[in-house]
Amino acid sequence: MADAAVAGDAGGAVALLRHALDTGLDPVPIVAALALRLRNLAKVASMRGGGLSARDLGMAPWQVDRARKDLRAWTPEGLATAISAVAQADADVKGEARDTVFAVERAVMTIARSRRA
């Protein structure tokens, strides 16, 4: 689901999200998975032009390669919007919102739409 959202596939991401929720997965780990995926993008984006390695970032080389590929379709502004959406969803699923499912769905949609077309 996080991969689909980062890839800009809003429909696929929401379908996978609903399936996860329907099978009993709690919204908190779903938001954590979204946050991890975006955090990896942000880490790799920070190493552009720098001499940091995958090891310096605490990531496996394949994760860095994947993030580099994904970042081709992201602007810094889009990534910031997506990270903000996940931060809000995190607060929402931990007690700030009445409807945690809607909070996660909104975050997934925001992530997918924040990607450059």
MOPAC internal coordinates of N, CA, C and O (Angstrom, degrees):
PM7 1SCF
backbone

  N    0.0000 0     0.00 0     0.00 0    0    0    0
  C    1.4316 1     0.00 0     0.00 0    1    0    0
  C    1.5228 1   110.36 1     0.00 0    2    1    0
  O    1.2310 1   119.95 1   135.89 1    3    2    1
  N    1.3182 1   117.71 1   -44.11 1    3    2    1
  C    1.4591 1   120.84 1   178.42 1    5    3    2
  C    1.5258 1   110.05 1   -64.10 1    6    5    3
  O    1.2310 1   120.24 1   140.56 1    7    6    5
  N    1.3201 1   117.15 1   -39.44 1    7    6    5
  C    1.4621 1   120.65 1   178.79 1    9    7    6
  C    1.5267 1   111.10 1   -63.58 1   10    9    7
  O    1.2310 1   120.66 1   137.90 1   11   10    9
  N    1.3208 1   116.33 1   -42.10 1   11   10    9
  C    1.4667 1   120.16 1   179.21 1   13   11   10
  C    1.5232 1   110.78 1   -64.84 1   14   13   11
  O    1.2310 1   120.19 1   138.97 1   15   14   13
  N    1.3166 1   117.25 1   -41.03 1   15   14   13
  C    1.4676 1   120.51 1   178.85 1   17   15   14
  C    1.5208 1   110.79 1   -63.50 1   18   17   15
  O    1.2310 1   120.07 1   134.60 1   19   18   17
  N    1.3228 1   117.48 1   -45.40 1   19   18   17
  C    1.4669 1   121.67 1   179.88 1   21   19   18
  C    1.5239 1   110.69 1   -65.15 1   22   21   19
  O    1.2310 1   120.34 1   148.90 1   23   22   21
  N    1.3207 1   116.95 1   -31.10 1   23   22   21
  C    1.4660 1   121.42 1   178.31 1   25   23   22
  C    1.5245 1   112.65 1   -78.05 1   26   25   23
  O    1.2310 1   120.24 1   174.20 1   27   26   25
  N    1.3365 1   117.15 1    -5.80 1   27   26   25
  C    1.4548 1   120.50 1   178.92 1   29   27   26
  C    1.5167 1   114.22 1    87.57 1   30   29   27
  O    1.2310 1   120.09 1  -170.17 1   31   30   29
  N    1.3196 1   117.43 1     9.83 1   31   30   29
  C    1.4603 1   122.50 1  -179.76 1   33   31   30
  C    1.5326 1   109.33 1   -90.84 1   34   33   31
  O    1.2310 1   120.72 1   -99.74 1   35   34   33
  N    1.3204 1   116.22 1    80.26 1   35   34   33
  C    1.4668 1   121.24 1  -175.75 1   37   35   34
  C    1.5219 1   111.58 1   -60.59 1   38   37   35
  O    1.2310 1   120.06 1   134.23 1   39   38   37
  N    1.3233 1   117.50 1   -45.77 1   39   38   37
  C    1.4618 1   120.96 1  -178.73 1   41   39   38
  C    1.5123 1   112.25 1   -62.15 1   42   41   39
  O    1.2310 1   120.93 1   133.38 1   43   42   41
  N    1.3109 1   115.82 1   -46.62 1   43   42   41
  C    1.4620 1   119.95 1   178.84 1   45   43   42
  C    1.5189 1   112.35 1   -64.16 1   46   45   43
  O    1.2310 1   120.89 1   139.50 1   47   46   45
  N    1.3194 1   115.91 1   -40.50 1   47   46   45
  C    1.4596 1   120.33 1  -179.66 1   49   47   46
  C    1.5292 1   111.26 1   -65.14 1   50   49   47
  O    1.2310 1   120.48 1   137.17 1   51   50   49
  N    1.3201 1   116.68 1   -42.83 1   51   50   49
  C    1.4666 1   120.00 1   179.41 1   53   51   50
  C    1.5333 1   110.35 1   -67.23 1   54   53   51
  O    1.2310 1   120.16 1   140.81 1   55   54   53
  N    1.3144 1   117.30 1   -39.19 1   55   54   53
  C    1.4672 1   119.93 1   177.66 1   57   55   54
  C    1.5266 1   110.54 1   -62.09 1   58   57   55
  O    1.2310 1   120.31 1   135.98 1   59   58   57
  N    1.3183 1   117.01 1   -44.02 1   59   58   57
  C    1.4655 1   120.68 1   178.57 1   61   59   58
  C    1.5280 1   110.73 1   -66.65 1   62   61   59
  O    1.2310 1   120.33 1   142.13 1   63   62   61
  N    1.3138 1   116.97 1   -37.87 1   63   62   61
  C    1.4638 1   121.06 1   177.11 1   65   63   62
  C    1.5214 1   110.47 1   -61.63 1   66   65   63
  O    1.2310 1   120.57 1   131.64 1   67   66   65
  N    1.3095 1   116.52 1   -48.36 1   67   66   65
  C    1.4721 1   119.95 1  -179.34 1   69   67   66
  C    1.5202 1   111.57 1   -62.62 1   70   69   67
  O    1.2310 1   120.64 1   141.75 1   71   70   69
  N    1.3275 1   116.38 1   -38.25 1   71   70   69
  C    1.4609 1   119.53 1   177.25 1   73   71   70
  C    1.5321 1   110.06 1   -63.21 1   74   73   71
  O    1.2310 1   120.57 1   135.24 1   75   74   73
  N    1.3116 1   116.52 1   -44.76 1   75   74   73
  C    1.4690 1   120.56 1   179.77 1   77   75   74
  C    1.5296 1   110.72 1   -60.46 1   78   77   75
  O    1.2310 1   120.69 1   135.63 1   79   78   77
  N    1.3169 1   116.29 1   -44.37 1   79   78   77
  C    1.4618 1   120.24 1   179.79 1   81   79   78
  C    1.5290 1   111.56 1   -67.43 1   82   81   79
  O    1.2310 1   120.54 1   140.71 1   83   82   81
  N    1.3376 1   116.58 1   -39.29 1   83   82   81
  C    1.4642 1   120.99 1   179.66 1   85   83   82
  C    1.5218 1   112.64 1   -66.04 1   86   85   83
  O    1.2310 1   120.64 1   154.04 1   87   86   85
  N    1.3231 1   116.38 1   -25.96 1   87   86   85
  C    1.4637 1   119.79 1   179.48 1   89   87   86
  C    1.5278 1   112.01 1   -93.14 1   90   89   87
  O    1.2310 1   121.00 1  -172.48 1   91   90   89
  N    1.3363 1   115.69 1     7.52 1   91   90   89
  C    1.4635 1   119.46 1   171.71 1   93   91   90
  C    1.5146 1   117.25 1   101.58 1   94   93   91
  O    1.2310 1   119.71 1  -175.27 1   95   94   93
  N    1.3040 1   118.16 1     4.73 1   95   94   93
  C    1.4586 1   119.30 1   179.34 1   97   95   94
  C    1.5279 1   109.35 1   -72.96 1   98   97   95
  O    1.2310 1   120.75 1   -46.54 1   99   98   97
  N    1.3099 1   116.16 1   133.46 1   99   98   97
  C    1.4511 1   122.50 1   179.87 1  101   99   98
  C    1.5361 1   110.27 1   -74.15 1  102  101   99
  O    1.2310 1   119.30 1   -33.30 1  103  102  101
  N    1.3207 1   118.93 1   146.70 1  103  102  101
  C    1.4681 1   121.18 1   180.00 1  105  103  102
  C    1.5277 1   114.75 1   -62.89 1  106  105  103
  O    1.2310 1   119.69 1   152.20 1  107  106  105
  N    1.3252 1   118.19 1   -27.80 1  107  106  105
  C    1.4694 1   120.04 1  -176.88 1  109  107  106
  C    1.5275 1   112.25 1   -60.67 1  110  109  107
  O    1.2310 1   118.34 1   129.01 1  111  110  109
  N    1.3273 1   120.78 1   -50.99 1  111  110  109
  C    1.4625 1   119.04 1   178.03 1  113  111  110
  C    1.5317 1   113.52 1   -67.41 1  114  113  111
  O    1.2310 1   120.39 1   155.42 1  115  114  113
  N    1.3192 1   116.85 1   -24.58 1  115  114  113
  C    1.4614 1   119.31 1   176.18 1  117  115  114
  C    1.5230 1   109.53 1   -65.77 1  118  117  115
  O    1.2310 1   120.88 1   134.32 1  119  118  117
  N    1.3216 1   115.93 1   -45.68 1  119  118  117
  C    1.4694 1   119.98 1   177.79 1  121  119  118
  C    1.5258 1   109.91 1   -63.95 1  122  121  119
  O    1.2310 1   120.13 1   142.58 1  123  122  121
  N    1.3200 1   117.35 1   -37.42 1  123  122  121
  C    1.4649 1   120.50 1   177.66 1  125  123  122
  C    1.5263 1   111.31 1   -61.83 1  126  125  123
  O    1.2310 1   120.31 1   140.82 1  127  126  125
  N    1.3252 1   117.01 1   -39.18 1  127  126  125
  C    1.4731 1   120.69 1   178.20 1  129  127  126
  C    1.5278 1   110.68 1   -65.52 1  130  129  127
  O    1.2310 1   120.50 1   139.03 1  131  130  129
  N    1.3257 1   116.64 1   -40.97 1  131  130  129
  C    1.4650 1   120.29 1   176.48 1  133  131  130
  C    1.5186 1   110.46 1   -62.50 1  134  133  131
  O    1.2310 1   120.90 1   135.82 1  135  134  133
  N    1.3214 1   115.89 1   -44.18 1  135  134  133
  C    1.4664 1   120.49 1  -179.15 1  137  135  134
  C    1.5283 1   111.27 1   -62.90 1  138  137  135
  O    1.2310 1   120.37 1   137.96 1  139  138  137
  N    1.3156 1   116.89 1   -42.04 1  139  138  137
  C    1.4628 1   120.69 1   179.12 1  141  139  138
  C    1.5260 1   111.11 1   -61.26 1  142  141  139
  O    1.2310 1   120.92 1   135.17 1  143  142  141
  N    1.3038 1   115.84 1   -44.83 1  143  142  141
  C    1.4738 1   120.34 1  -178.84 1  145  143  142
  C    1.5245 1   110.64 1   -62.24 1  146  145  143
  O    1.2310 1   120.48 1   135.64 1  147  146  145
  N    1.3276 1   116.68 1   -44.36 1  147  146  145
  C    1.4721 1   120.02 1   179.68 1  149  147  146
  C    1.5243 1   111.66 1   -71.81 1  150  149  147
  O    1.2310 1   120.51 1   145.03 1  151  150  149
  N    1.3280 1   116.63 1   -34.97 1  151  150  149
  C    1.4658 1   119.87 1   177.13 1  153  151  150
  C    1.5268 1   110.59 1   -61.72 1  154  153  151
  O    1.2310 1   120.23 1   139.62 1  155  154  153
  N    1.3288 1   117.16 1   -40.38 1  155  154  153
  C    1.4642 1   120.22 1   177.10 1  157  155  154
  C    1.5252 1   111.13 1   -62.53 1  158  157  155
  O    1.2310 1   120.47 1   139.01 1  159  158  157
  N    1.3304 1   116.71 1   -40.99 1  159  158  157
  C    1.4654 1   119.34 1   176.60 1  161  159  158
  C    1.5225 1   110.82 1   -61.64 1  162  161  159
  O    1.2310 1   120.57 1   136.00 1  163  162  161
  N    1.3148 1   116.52 1   -44.00 1  163  162  161
  C    1.4634 1   120.51 1  -179.00 1  165  163  162
  C    1.5242 1   111.57 1   -65.14 1  166  165  163
  O    1.2310 1   120.22 1   139.61 1  167  166  165
  N    1.3240 1   117.19 1   -40.39 1  167  166  165
  C    1.4754 1   120.28 1   177.63 1  169  167  166
  C    1.5228 1   110.94 1   -60.05 1  170  169  167
  O    1.2310 1   120.88 1   132.40 1  171  170  169
  N    1.3141 1   115.93 1   -47.60 1  171  170  169
  C    1.4644 1   119.90 1  -177.95 1  173  171  170
  C    1.5254 1   110.51 1   -68.43 1  174  173  171
  O    1.2310 1   120.22 1   142.88 1  175  174  173
  N    1.3155 1   117.19 1   -37.12 1  175  174  173
  C    1.4700 1   120.29 1   177.35 1  177  175  174
  C    1.5253 1   110.09 1   -61.82 1  178  177  175
  O    1.2310 1   120.33 1   146.62 1  179  178  177
  N    1.3160 1   116.98 1   -33.38 1  179  178  177
  C    1.4633 1   120.15 1  -179.09 1  181  179  178
  C    1.5229 1   112.54 1   -71.53 1  182  181  179
  O    1.2310 1   119.81 1   161.53 1  183  182  181
  N    1.3121 1   117.97 1   -18.47 1  183  182  181
  C    1.4650 1   120.23 1  -178.06 1  185  183  182
  C    1.5210 1   113.19 1   -93.23 1  186  185  183
  O    1.2310 1   120.54 1  -179.53 1  187  186  185
  N    1.3180 1   116.57 1     0.47 1  187  186  185
  C    1.4687 1   118.89 1   176.87 1  189  187  186
  C    1.5144 1   109.44 1   -59.65 1  190  189  187
  O    1.2310 1   121.21 1   -54.08 1  191  190  189
  N    1.3036 1   115.28 1   125.92 1  191  190  189
  C    1.4541 1   120.49 1   179.60 1  193  191  190
  C    1.5186 1   113.57 1    78.87 1  194  193  191
  O    1.2310 1   120.54 1   176.10 1  195  194  193
  N    1.3272 1   116.57 1    -3.90 1  195  194  193
  C    1.4553 1   120.32 1  -179.92 1  197  195  194
  C    1.5128 1   111.15 1  -103.73 1  198  197  195
  O    1.2310 1   120.90 1    -7.45 1  199  198  197
  N    1.2873 1   115.89 1   172.55 1  199  198  197
  C    1.4498 1   121.13 1  -178.55 1  201  199  198
  C    1.5107 1   113.15 1   -99.31 1  202  201  199
  O    1.2310 1   119.61 1  -155.30 1  203  202  201
  N    1.3144 1   118.35 1    24.70 1  203  202  201
  C    1.4524 1   120.71 1  -178.87 1  205  203  202
  C    1.5259 1   110.56 1   -78.95 1  206  205  203
  O    1.2310 1   121.27 1   -36.19 1  207  206  205
  N    1.3120 1   115.17 1   143.81 1  207  206  205
  C    1.4608 1   120.61 1   177.78 1  209  207  206
  C    1.5228 1   109.59 1  -106.12 1  210  209  207
  O    1.2310 1   121.32 1    -7.27 1  211  210  209
  N    1.3190 1   115.09 1   172.73 1  211  210  209
  C    1.4658 1   120.19 1   177.07 1  213  211  210
  C    1.5244 1   109.71 1   -57.73 1  214  213  211
  O    1.2310 1   120.99 1   140.23 1  215  214  213
  N    1.2973 1   115.71 1   -39.77 1  215  214  213
  C    1.4720 1   119.91 1   179.96 1  217  215  214
  C    1.5242 1   110.79 1   -63.21 1  218  217  215
  O    1.2310 1   120.34 1   139.27 1  219  218  217
  N    1.3327 1   116.96 1   -40.73 1  219  218  217
  C    1.4624 1   120.71 1   178.21 1  221  219  218
  C    1.5242 1   111.60 1   -60.84 1  222  221  219
  O    1.2310 1   121.02 1   147.62 1  223  222  221
  N    1.3185 1   115.66 1   -32.38 1  223  222  221
  C    1.4638 1   121.12 1  -178.54 1  225  223  222
  C    1.5259 1   112.76 1   -86.51 1  226  225  223
  O    1.2310 1   120.50 1   172.57 1  227  226  225
  N    1.3318 1   116.65 1    -7.43 1  227  226  225
  C    1.4578 1   120.27 1  -177.39 1  229  227  226
  C    1.5145 1   112.49 1    72.88 1  230  229  227
  O    1.2310 1   121.02 1  -148.88 1  231  230  229
  N    1.3234 1   115.66 1    31.12 1  231  230  229
  C    1.4608 1   121.52 1  -177.98 1  233  231  230
  C    1.5188 1   109.71 1  -125.83 1  234  233  231
  O    1.2310 1   121.15 1   -23.02 1  235  234  233
  N    1.3140 1   115.41 1   156.98 1  235  234  233
  C    1.4609 1   120.66 1   173.57 1  237  235  234
  C    1.5330 1   108.60 1   -77.40 1  238  237  235
  O    1.2310 1   120.02 1   -29.11 1  239  238  237
  N    1.3277 1   117.57 1   150.89 1  239  238  237
  C    1.4615 1   119.82 1   179.79 1  241  239  238
  C    1.5348 1   113.39 1   -55.05 1  242  241  239
  O    1.2310 1   119.76 1   142.61 1  243  242  241
  N    1.3260 1   118.06 1   -37.39 1  243  242  241
  C    1.4707 1   120.02 1   179.41 1  245  243  242
  C    1.5273 1   110.79 1   -65.84 1  246  245  243
  O    1.2310 1   120.15 1   147.14 1  247  246  245
  N    1.3247 1   117.31 1   -32.86 1  247  246  245
  C    1.4642 1   119.94 1   177.90 1  249  247  246
  C    1.5310 1   110.91 1   -67.29 1  250  249  247
  O    1.2310 1   120.98 1   140.63 1  251  250  249
  N    1.3206 1   115.73 1   -39.37 1  251  250  249
  C    1.4665 1   120.12 1   178.16 1  253  251  250
  C    1.5237 1   110.01 1   -65.74 1  254  253  251
  O    1.2310 1   120.44 1   135.82 1  255  254  253
  N    1.3294 1   116.77 1   -44.18 1  255  254  253
  C    1.4694 1   120.46 1   178.78 1  257  255  254
  C    1.5270 1   110.98 1   -60.24 1  258  257  255
  O    1.2310 1   120.79 1   136.28 1  259  258  257
  N    1.3134 1   116.09 1   -43.72 1  259  258  257
  C    1.4626 1   120.68 1   179.79 1  261  259  258
  C    1.5292 1   110.97 1   -64.54 1  262  261  259
  O    1.2310 1   120.59 1   137.16 1  263  262  261
  N    1.3148 1   116.47 1   -42.84 1  263  262  261
  C    1.4652 1   120.05 1   179.73 1  265  263  262
  C    1.5264 1   110.83 1   -65.20 1  266  265  263
  O    1.2310 1   120.36 1   139.95 1  267  266  265
  N    1.3219 1   116.93 1   -40.05 1  267  266  265
  C    1.4764 1   119.73 1   177.39 1  269  267  266
  C    1.5266 1   110.91 1   -59.47 1  270  269  267
  O    1.2310 1   121.19 1   136.71 1  271  270  269
  N    1.3149 1   115.33 1   -43.29 1  271  270  269
  C    1.4631 1   119.94 1   178.86 1  273  271  270
  C    1.5243 1   110.31 1   -62.66 1  274  273  271
  O    1.2310 1   120.58 1   133.83 1  275  274  273
  N    1.3252 1   116.49 1   -46.17 1  275  274  273
  C    1.4656 1   120.89 1  -179.86 1  277  275  274
  C    1.5218 1   112.01 1   -63.84 1  278  277  275
  O    1.2310 1   120.29 1   142.87 1  279  278  277
  N    1.3119 1   117.05 1   -37.13 1  279  278  277
  C    1.4676 1   120.77 1  -176.21 1  281  279  278
  C    1.5272 1   113.45 1   -65.22 1  282  281  279
  O    1.2310 1   120.20 1   161.79 1  283  282  281
  N    1.3039 1   117.22 1   -18.21 1  283  282  281
  C    1.4776 1   119.66 1   178.01 1  285  283  282
  C    1.5246 1   111.35 1   -59.86 1  286  285  283
  O    1.2310 1   120.68 1   155.07 1  287  286  285
  N    1.3282 1   116.30 1   -24.93 1  287  286  285
  C    1.4629 1   121.01 1  -177.44 1  289  287  286
  C    1.5305 1   112.59 1  -103.41 1  290  289  287
  O    1.2310 1   120.34 1  -167.24 1  291  290  289
  N    1.3107 1   116.95 1    12.76 1  291  290  289
  C    1.4618 1   120.64 1  -177.52 1  293  291  290
  C    1.5221 1   111.26 1  -123.57 1  294  293  291
  O    1.2310 1   121.52 1   -40.00 1  295  294  293
  N    1.3271 1   114.70 1   140.00 1  295  294  293
  C    1.4638 1   120.43 1   170.73 1  297  295  294
  C    1.5243 1   107.24 1   -97.73 1  298  297  295
  O    1.2310 1   119.91 1   -19.70 1  299  298  297
  N    1.3196 1   117.77 1   160.30 1  299  298  297
  C    1.4658 1   119.07 1   175.35 1  301  299  298
  C    1.5321 1   112.23 1   -58.35 1  302  301  299
  O    1.2310 1   120.71 1   143.10 1  303  302  301
  N    1.3210 1   116.25 1   -36.90 1  303  302  301
  C    1.4681 1   120.21 1   179.43 1  305  303  302
  C    1.5237 1   111.58 1   -67.14 1  306  305  303
  O    1.2310 1   120.87 1   138.41 1  307  306  305
  N    1.3241 1   115.95 1   -41.59 1  307  306  305
  C    1.4608 1   120.23 1   178.32 1  309  307  306
  C    1.5168 1   111.59 1   -63.73 1  310  309  307
  O    1.2310 1   120.73 1   139.04 1  311  310  309
  N    1.3265 1   116.21 1   -40.96 1  311  310  309
  C    1.4575 1   120.62 1   178.80 1  313  311  310
  C    1.5307 1   110.23 1   -65.30 1  314  313  311
  O    1.2310 1   120.35 1   139.23 1  315  314  313
  N    1.3108 1   116.94 1   -40.77 1  315  314  313
  C    1.4692 1   120.67 1   177.89 1  317  315  314
  C    1.5251 1   110.89 1   -63.35 1  318  317  315
  O    1.2310 1   120.08 1   138.98 1  319  318  317
  N    1.3100 1   117.44 1   -41.02 1  319  318  317
  C    1.4690 1   121.32 1   177.87 1  321  319  318
  C    1.5227 1   110.61 1   -62.61 1  322  321  319
  O    1.2310 1   120.44 1   136.29 1  323  322  321
  N    1.3187 1   116.77 1   -43.71 1  323  322  321
  C    1.4614 1   121.19 1  -179.79 1  325  323  322
  C    1.5283 1   111.04 1   -64.80 1  326  325  323
  O    1.2310 1   120.39 1   137.46 1  327  326  325
  N    1.3134 1   116.85 1   -42.54 1  327  326  325
  C    1.4673 1   120.69 1   179.42 1  329  327  326
  C    1.5280 1   110.39 1   -64.46 1  330  329  327
  O    1.2310 1   120.51 1   139.51 1  331  330  329
  N    1.3177 1   116.63 1   -40.49 1  331  330  329
  C    1.4723 1   120.11 1   177.66 1  333  331  330
  C    1.5307 1   111.12 1   -63.28 1  334  333  331
  O    1.2310 1   120.64 1   140.96 1  335  334  333
  N    1.3284 1   116.39 1   -39.04 1  335  334  333
  C    1.4651 1   120.26 1   178.82 1  337  335  334
  C    1.5231 1   111.03 1   -63.73 1  338  337  335
  O    1.2310 1   120.37 1   140.53 1  339  338  337
  N    1.3144 1   116.89 1   -39.47 1  339  338  337
  C    1.4683 1   120.19 1   179.22 1  341  339  338
  C    1.5264 1   110.58 1   -70.53 1  342  341  339
  O    1.2310 1   120.06 1   143.05 1  343  342  341
  N    1.3218 1   117.50 1   -36.95 1  343  342  341
  C    1.4649 1   120.07 1   176.90 1  345  343  342
  C    1.5264 1   110.23 1   -61.79 1  346  345  343
  O    1.2310 1   120.47 1   137.68 1  347  346  345
  N    1.3303 1   116.71 1   -42.32 1  347  346  345
  C    1.4614 1   120.25 1   178.33 1  349  347  346
  C    1.5272 1   110.65 1   -65.96 1  350  349  347
  O    1.2310 1   120.28 1   137.48 1  351  350  349
  N    1.3205 1   117.08 1   -42.52 1  351  350  349
  C    1.4647 1   120.67 1   178.52 1  353  351  350
  C    1.5236 1   110.81 1   -62.53 1  354  353  351
  O    1.2310 1   120.36 1   142.69 1  355  354  353
  N    1.3142 1   116.91 1   -37.31 1  355  354  353
  C    1.4614 1   120.83 1   178.64 1  357  355  354
  C    1.5298 1   110.25 1   -61.32 1  358  357  355
  O    1.2310 1   120.75 1   133.54 1  359  358  357
  N    1.3220 1   116.18 1   -46.46 1  359  358  357
  C    1.4673 1   119.65 1   177.19 1  361  359  358
  C    1.5251 1   110.52 1   -63.64 1  362  361  359
  O    1.2310 1   120.68 1   139.11 1  363  362  361
  N    1.3190 1   116.30 1   -40.89 1  363  362  361
  C    1.4664 1   120.46 1  -177.93 1  365  363  362
  C    1.5295 1   112.28 1   -63.17 1  366  365  363
  O    1.2310 1   120.31 1   135.21 1  367  366  365
  N    1.3231 1   117.02 1   -44.79 1  367  366  365
  C    1.4663 1   119.11 1  -177.01 1  369  367  366
  C    1.5210 1   111.99 1   -75.08 1  370  369  367
  O    1.2310 1   120.62 1   167.78 1  371  370  369
  N    1.3188 1   116.41 1   -12.22 1  371  370  369
  C    1.4673 1   120.04 1   178.57 1  373  371  370
  C    1.5245 1   111.97 1  -103.61 1  374  373  371
  O    1.2310 1   121.05 1  -158.29 1  375  374  373
  N    1.3408 1   115.59 1    21.71 1  375  374  373
  C    1.4422 1   118.57 1   170.93 1  377  375  374
  C    1.5114 1   117.52 1   123.65 1  378  377  375
  O    1.2310 1   119.36 1   171.41 1  379  378  377
  N    1.3096 1   118.82 1    -8.59 1  379  378  377
  C    1.4559 1   120.93 1  -177.68 1  381  379  378
  C    1.5270 1   113.78 1   -80.37 1  382  381  379
  O    1.2310 1   120.19 1   158.51 1  383  382  381
  N    1.3146 1   117.23 1   -21.49 1  383  382  381
  C    1.4684 1   120.31 1  -175.83 1  385  383  382
  C    1.5215 1   110.31 1  -124.17 1  386  385  383
  O    1.2310 1   121.34 1   -27.98 1  387  386  385
  N    1.3055 1   115.04 1   152.02 1  387  386  385
  C    1.4650 1   120.08 1   176.75 1  389  387  386
  C    1.5196 1   111.49 1   -77.43 1  390  389  387
  O    1.2310 1   120.72 1   142.28 1  391  390  389
  N    1.3138 1   116.23 1   -37.72 1  391  390  389
  C    1.4610 1   120.86 1  -176.03 1  393  391  390
  C    1.5262 1   109.34 1  -107.96 1  394  393  391
  O    1.2310 1   120.69 1   -87.00 1  395  394  393
  N    1.3190 1   116.28 1    93.00 1  395  394  393
  C    1.4643 1   120.74 1  -176.68 1  397  395  394
  C    1.5217 1   111.93 1   -69.42 1  398  397  395
  O    1.2310 1   120.48 1   148.09 1  399  398  397
  N    1.3188 1   116.68 1   -31.91 1  399  398  397
  C    1.4707 1   119.76 1   179.08 1  401  399  398
  C    1.5231 1   109.80 1   -64.17 1  402  401  399
  O    1.2310 1   120.47 1   134.71 1  403  402  401
  N    1.3151 1   116.70 1   -45.29 1  403  402  401
  C    1.4642 1   120.21 1   177.82 1  405  403  402
  C    1.5192 1   110.53 1   -61.62 1  406  405  403
  O    1.2310 1   119.86 1   140.99 1  407  406  405
  N    1.3221 1   117.87 1   -39.01 1  407  406  405
  C    1.4633 1   121.66 1  -179.54 1  409  407  406
  C    1.5283 1   111.07 1   -61.30 1  410  409  407
  O    1.2310 1   120.58 1   136.22 1  411  410  409
  N    1.3173 1   116.50 1   -43.78 1  411  410  409
  C    1.4681 1   119.91 1   179.97 1  413  411  410
  C    1.5246 1   109.98 1   -70.37 1  414  413  411
  O    1.2310 1   120.37 1   138.95 1  415  414  413
  N    1.3142 1   116.91 1   -41.05 1  415  414  413
  C    1.4586 1   120.16 1   179.36 1  417  415  414
  C    1.5305 1   110.88 1   -61.70 1  418  417  415
  O    1.2310 1   120.71 1   138.37 1  419  418  417
  N    1.3181 1   116.24 1   -41.63 1  419  418  417
  C    1.4682 1   120.58 1   177.77 1  421  419  418
  C    1.5282 1   110.72 1   -61.55 1  422  421  419
  O    1.2310 1   120.19 1   138.22 1  423  422  421
  N    1.3281 1   117.25 1   -41.78 1  423  422  421
  C    1.4642 1   120.81 1   178.94 1  425  423  422
  C    1.5297 1   110.87 1   -63.84 1  426  425  423
  O    1.2310 1   120.49 1   135.91 1  427  426  425
  N    1.3187 1   116.67 1   -44.09 1  427  426  425
  C    1.4658 1   120.79 1   179.38 1  429  427  426
  C    1.5320 1   110.44 1   -60.04 1  430  429  427
  O    1.2310 1   120.81 1   134.91 1  431  430  429
  N    1.3105 1   116.05 1   -45.09 1  431  430  429
  C    1.4669 1   120.19 1   179.55 1  433  431  430
  C    1.5406 1   110.85 1   -64.15 1  434  433  431
  O    1.2310 1   120.28 1   138.51 1  435  434  433
  N    1.3102 1   117.08 1   -41.49 1  435  434  433
  C    1.4672 1   120.57 1   179.54 1  437  435  434
  C    1.5232 1   110.81 1   -63.82 1  438  437  435
  O    1.2310 1   120.58 1   137.86 1  439  438  437
  N    1.3188 1   116.50 1   -42.14 1  439  438  437
  C    1.4667 1   119.92 1   178.21 1  441  439  438
  C    1.5242 1   109.74 1   -60.29 1  442  441  439
  O    1.2310 1   120.63 1   129.25 1  443  442  441
  N    1.3143 1   116.41 1   -50.75 1  443  442  441
  C    1.4599 1   120.50 1  -177.43 1  445  443  442
  C    1.5225 1   111.59 1   -60.58 1  446  445  443
  O    1.2310 1   120.35 1   141.12 1  447  446  445
  N    1.3210 1   116.93 1   -38.88 1  447  446  445
  C    1.4714 1   120.58 1  -178.80 1  449  447  446
  C    1.5252 1   113.39 1   -78.91 1  450  449  447
  O    1.2310 1   120.20 1   162.99 1  451  450  449
  N    1.3304 1   117.21 1   -17.01 1  451  450  449
  C    1.4629 1   120.90 1  -178.94 1  453  451  450
  C    1.5252 1   112.50 1   -80.12 1  454  453  451
  O    1.2310 1   121.01 1   163.63 1  455  454  453
  N    1.3063 1   115.67 1   -16.37 1  455  454  453
  C    1.4590 1   121.35 1   178.54 1  457  455  454
  C    1.5107 1   109.07 1   -71.29 1  458  457  455
  O    1.2310 1   121.01 1   -39.28 1  459  458  457
  N    1.3096 1   115.67 1   140.72 1  459  458  457
  C    1.4679 1   120.83 1   177.77 1  461  459  458
  C    1.5117 1   108.97 1   -66.51 1  462  461  459
  O    1.2310 1   120.26 1   -43.70 1  463  462  461
  N    1.3041 1   117.10 1   136.30 1  463  462  461
  C    1.4619 1   121.41 1  -178.39 1  465  463  462
  C    1.5087 1   112.45 1   -73.44 1  466  465  463
  O    1.2310 1   120.10 1   180.00 1  467  466  465

